[in-house]
Amino acid sequence: MIQIQENAFWRCKSLTIVDFHEKAKLKEIGKGAFAYSAIRSFQIPRNVQRIGSYAFGHCSELQIIEKDEKSELKFVEDDAFEDTKLEMF
């Protein structure tokens, strides 16, 4: 899997944990992919280059986002973390 599609887990209130293998080939987290879910923390896989707008929007329990020091992340679209408990990213 190289992309999590737009709105893939939208309003998935039972989703609290997402875990990827360290060698995951994921390149993109689509617009609204996890919006309104119950995720509390998220480790961005190293190969992710883009996070779409509102990808984690309105995840009211989201407190921690971590990324690898060798992260390939280049683009975080507007409001990707709108209305979360993140203090900074």
C-alpha positions in Angstrom: 0.0 0.0 0.0 1.5 3.3 -1.0 -1.5 5.6 -0.2 -4.3 5.8 2.3 -7.2 6.9 0.3 -9.2 10.1 0.9 -11.7 9.6 3.8 -10.6 5.9 4.2 -11.2 5.8 8.0 -13.4 8.9 8.2 -15.6 8.8 11.4 -14.2 5.4 12.4 -14.8 6.0 16.1 -13.5 2.5 17.1 -10.1 3.2 15.5 -7.7 4.2 18.3 -4.4 2.7 17.2 -2.7 2.6 13.8 0.5 0.7 13.4 2.7 0.3 10.3 5.7 -2.0 9.8 9.0 -0.2 9.9 9.5 -1.0 6.2 6.1 0.3 5.1 6.1 1.8 1.6 3.3 4.3 2.4 3.9 7.6 0.5 0.7 9.6 1.1 -2.0 10.0 3.7 -5.0 11.3 1.8 -7.4 14.1 2.6 -9.6 13.3 5.6 -8.1 9.8 5.8 -8.5 9.6 9.6 -10.8 12.6 10.2 -13.1 12.2 13.2 -11.5 9.0 14.3 -10.5 8.2 17.9 -6.7 7.9 17.2 -4.7 9.1 20.2 -1.2 8.9 18.7 0.3 8.3 15.3 3.8 7.4 14.1 4.3 8.7 10.6 6.0 6.1 8.5 9.4 7.1 7.2 8.5 7.0 3.5 5.4 9.3 3.8 5.9 12.4 1.7 2.5 14.1 1.9 -0.3 14.4 4.5 -3.5 15.7 3.0 -5.8 18.5 4.3 -7.8 17.4 7.3 -6.1 14.0 7.3 -6.4 13.9 11.1 -8.9 16.7 11.3 -11.3 16.7 14.3 -9.5 13.7 15.9 -10.3 15.1 19.3 -8.2 12.5 21.2 -5.0 12.9 19.0 -2.2 14.2 21.3 1.0 12.8 19.8 2.4 12.7 16.3 5.9 11.2 15.8 8.1 11.1 12.8 11.4 9.4 12.1 14.5 11.5 12.1 15.0 10.3 8.5 11.5 11.1 7.5 10.8 11.9 3.8 7.8 14.1 4.7 7.7 17.2 2.4 4.1 18.5 2.4 1.6 18.8 5.2 -1.5 20.4 3.7 -3.5 23.1 5.4 -5.6 22.0 8.5 -4.1 18.4 8.4 -4.3 18.5 12.2 -7.3 20.8 12.7 -9.1 20.5 16.0 -6.8 18.0 17.7 -5.0 18.1 21.1 -1.6 18.5 19.4 0.4 21.3 20.9 2.9 21.3 18.0 3.9 19.2 15.0 
